[in-house]
Amino acid sequence: MQNILIIGSSGHAKTIIDIVEKQGQYDIAGLIDDLKPKGTVCFGYSILGTRKELPEISRSKSVVGVIVAIGDNWVRAQVASAMIEALPDLQFITAIHPSAQIARGVSIGGGTVVMAGAIINSDSKIGKHCIINTSASIDHDNQIGDFVTVAPGAITGGDVTIGNYSVLSLGAKVIHNVRIGTHTVIGAGSIVLNNIPDNVVAFGSPAKIQRQRVAGEKYL
């Protein structure tokens, strides 16, 4: 099998490692992390170096692609952009847990991770570098942007749109034909009955806008 690298070594990285192992399509050559010493072991794999060393490590390990294992949407985007700048031909691998249910007509962008028990129904389009987390359910004809997180147990109805960098938190539910804007966070357990604009935090049942937020604001 061909070699890939995991970028990051957090708990999120451990989940992705497990998915890649269960997929059985790639070998994990090691991890890349700027914050931990080279040689540190995470979930059985060694940190080989930092992002600055990525070109050299990629050549030495005959790496064909990477996955950015960082939970925060904005940070994940910044890291992915920096890696593309360093290695323009870099391929971002898609990781899909064998227990996930992917319907006919679904498209999934590079770098996206679909975790155990997730469901993505017919003709939904998932962007690049998304996290479709454990037991999340995305119904038919959804349009999910790039760098979006759909957290564990979150559910969308049909024809839902979620803009780039937005978050549907734990157990949140969105009814059909609703649009959620970019850089928006929907709080845990919320029920979204109406469109939610860009750059806000909304929560409750029904979900209501609580405040504005800016791109890159922490939410984890």
C-alpha positions as CSV (number, residue, x, y, z in Angstrom):
1,M,0.0,0.0,0.0
2,Q,1.1,3.6,-0.6
3,N,2.3,5.8,2.3
4,I,0.5,8.8,3.7
5,L,1.2,11.2,6.6
6,I,-1.2,12.4,9.3
7,I,-0.8,16.1,10.2
8,G,-1.4,16.4,13.9
9,S,-1.2,14.1,16.9
10,S,-4.2,15.0,19.0
11,G,-7.2,12.9,20.0
12,H,-8.8,13.8,16.7
13,A,-5.7,12.4,15.0
14,K,-6.1,9.1,16.9
15,T,-9.6,8.8,15.5
16,I,-8.4,9.4,11.9
17,I,-5.6,6.9,12.4
18,D,-8.1,4.3,13.4
19,I,-10.2,5.1,10.3
20,V,-7.2,4.8,7.9
21,E,-6.2,1.5,9.4
22,K,-9.7,0.1,9.1
23,Q,-10.0,1.4,5.5
24,G,-6.9,-0.6,4.6
25,Q,-6.1,1.6,1.5
26,Y,-2.9,3.3,2.8
27,D,0.0,2.8,5.2
28,I,0.6,5.6,7.7
29,A,4.3,6.5,7.4
30,G,4.1,8.7,10.5
31,L,2.9,12.0,11.9
32,I,3.8,15.6,11.4
33,D,3.5,18.0,14.4
34,D,5.0,21.4,15.1
35,L,4.3,21.3,18.9
36,K,5.7,18.0,20.0
37,P,9.3,16.6,19.8
38,K,10.3,14.4,16.9
39,G,10.1,10.8,18.0
40,T,7.1,11.2,20.2
41,V,4.7,8.3,19.7
42,C,0.9,8.8,19.2
43,F,-1.3,5.8,18.9
44,G,1.6,3.7,17.7
45,Y,3.0,6.1,15.2
46,S,6.1,8.4,15.6
47,I,6.2,12.1,14.9
48,L,8.7,12.4,12.1
49,G,9.1,16.2,12.2
50,T,7.5,19.6,11.6
51,R,5.6,21.0,8.7
52,K,8.8,22.8,7.6
53,E,10.3,19.4,7.1
54,L,7.3,18.0,5.2
55,P,8.9,18.2,1.7
56,E,12.0,16.2,2.8
57,I,9.9,13.7,4.8
58,S,7.5,13.2,1.9
59,R,10.4,12.4,-0.4
60,S,12.2,10.1,1.9
61,K,9.0,8.2,2.8
62,S,7.6,8.1,-0.8
63,V,4.4,9.8,0.5
64,V,1.4,10.0,-1.9
65,G,-0.9,12.2,0.3
66,V,-1.8,13.6,3.7
67,I,-4.7,14.2,6.0
68,V,-4.9,17.3,8.2
69,A,-6.0,15.9,11.6
70,I,-6.9,19.2,13.3
71,G,-10.4,19.7,14.8
72,D,-10.7,23.5,14.5
73,N,-12.0,24.4,11.1
74,W,-10.0,27.7,10.7
75,V,-6.7,26.2,12.0
76,R,-7.2,23.2,9.7
77,A,-7.6,25.6,6.8
78,Q,-4.5,27.6,7.6
79,V,-2.4,24.4,7.9
80,A,-3.8,23.0,4.6
81,S,-3.1,26.3,2.8
82,A,0.5,26.4,4.1
83,M,1.1,22.8,3.0
84,I,-0.2,23.5,-0.5
85,E,2.1,26.5,-0.7
86,A,5.1,24.3,0.3
87,L,4.0,21.3,-1.9
88,P,1.7,22.5,-4.7
89,D,1.1,18.9,-6.0
90,L,0.2,17.6,-2.5
91,Q,-2.8,15.2,-2.5
92,F,-5.2,15.3,0.4
93,I,-6.6,11.9,1.2
94,T,-10.3,11.2,2.1
95,A,-10.8,8.9,5.1
96,I,-14.2,7.1,5.4
97,H,-14.9,4.7,8.2
98,P,-16.1,1.3,6.9
99,S,-19.3,1.6,9.0
100,A,-20.3,4.9,7.4
101,Q,-23.2,4.8,4.9
102,I,-22.6,6.7,1.8
103,A,-25.5,6.8,-0.7
104,R,-25.4,6.9,-4.5
105,G,-24.6,10.3,-6.0
106,V,-22.7,11.6,-3.0
107,S,-19.5,13.5,-3.6
108,I,-16.8,14.1,-0.9
109,G,-13.9,16.5,-1.2
110,G,-10.3,15.8,-0.6
111,G,-9.1,15.9,3.0
112,T,-12.6,15.2,4.4
113,V,-13.0,12.6,7.2
114,V,-16.3,10.6,7.6
115,M,-16.4,8.9,10.9
116,A,-18.0,5.7,12.3
117,G,-21.7,5.4,11.9
118,A,-22.2,8.6,9.9
119,I,-24.8,8.6,7.1
120,I,-24.7,10.8,4.0
121,N,-27.7,10.4,1.8
122,S,-28.3,10.7,-2.0
123,D,-26.8,13.5,-4.0
124,S,-25.4,15.4,-1.1
125,K,-22.1,17.2,-1.8
126,I,-19.5,17.4,1.0
127,G,-16.7,19.9,0.5
128,K,-13.0,19.7,1.1
129,H,-11.4,19.2,4.6
130,C,-14.7,18.6,6.4
131,I,-15.3,16.5,9.5
132,I,-18.5,14.4,9.4
133,N,-18.3,13.1,12.9
134,T,-19.5,10.0,14.7
135,S,-23.2,9.1,13.9
136,A,-23.9,12.4,12.2
137,S,-26.7,12.2,9.6
138,I,-26.8,14.3,6.4
139,D,-29.9,13.8,4.4
140,H,-30.4,14.0,0.6
141,D,-29.3,17.0,-1.6
142,N,-27.3,18.8,1.1
143,Q,-24.6,21.3,0.1
144,I,-21.9,21.2,2.7
145,G,-19.1,23.7,2.2
146,D,-15.3,23.4,2.7
147,F,-13.8,23.2,6.2
148,V,-17.2,22.4,7.8
149,T,-17.7,20.3,11.0
150,V,-20.8,18.3,11.5
151,A,-20.4,17.1,15.1
152,P,-21.3,13.7,16.6
153,G,-25.0,13.0,16.5
154,A,-25.9,16.1,14.5
155,I,-28.7,15.7,11.9
156,T,-29.8,17.7,8.8
157,G,-32.9,17.3,6.8
158,G,-33.0,17.4,3.0
159,D,-31.7,20.3,0.9
160,V,-29.8,21.9,3.7
161,T,-26.8,24.2,2.9
162,I,-24.0,24.8,5.3
163,G,-21.4,27.5,4.4
164,N,-17.7,27.2,4.6
165,Y,-16.0,27.0,8.0
166,S,-19.3,26.6,9.9
167,V,-20.0,24.1,12.7
168,L,-23.1,22.1,13.5
169,S,-22.4,21.1,17.1
170,L,-23.2,18.0,19.1
171,G,-26.7,16.7,18.6
172,A,-27.9,19.8,16.7
173,K,-30.8,19.3,14.2
174,V,-31.6,21.3,11.1
175,I,-34.9,20.9,9.3
176,H,-35.2,20.7,5.5
177,N,-34.5,23.6,3.1
178,V,-32.6,25.7,5.7
179,R,-29.4,27.6,4.9
180,I,-26.6,28.1,7.5
181,G,-24.1,30.8,6.5
182,T,-20.3,30.8,6.6
183,H,-18.2,31.0,9.8
184,T,-21.3,30.3,11.8
185,V,-21.5,28.0,14.9
186,I,-24.8,26.2,15.8
187,G,-24.7,25.3,19.5
188,A,-25.1,21.8,20.9
189,G,-28.6,20.3,21.0
190,S,-30.1,23.2,19.0
191,I,-33.0,22.8,16.6
192,V,-32.7,25.0,13.5
193,L,-36.0,25.9,11.9
194,N,-35.0,29.0,9.9
195,N,-32.0,30.3,7.9
196,I,-29.0,31.4,10.0
197,P,-26.7,34.1,8.5
198,D,-22.9,34.3,8.2
199,N,-20.6,35.0,11.2
200,V,-22.9,34.3,14.1
201,V,-23.3,32.0,17.1
202,A,-26.9,30.6,17.3
203,F,-28.4,28.1,19.7
204,G,-31.6,27.1,21.4
205,S,-34.8,25.3,20.5
206,P,-35.6,26.9,18.2
207,A,-32.1,28.2,17.5
208,K,-31.8,32.0,17.7
209,I,-28.8,34.3,17.0
210,Q,-27.0,35.0,20.3
211,R,-24.1,37.1,19.0
212,Q,-21.8,37.9,16.1
213,R,-18.5,36.0,15.6
214,V,-15.4,36.6,13.5
215,A,-13.6,34.3,11.2
216,G,-11.1,32.2,13.1
217,E,-12.7,32.7,16.5
218,K,-12.2,29.7,18.8
219,Y,-15.1,27.4,19.4
220,L,-13.5,24.2,20.7
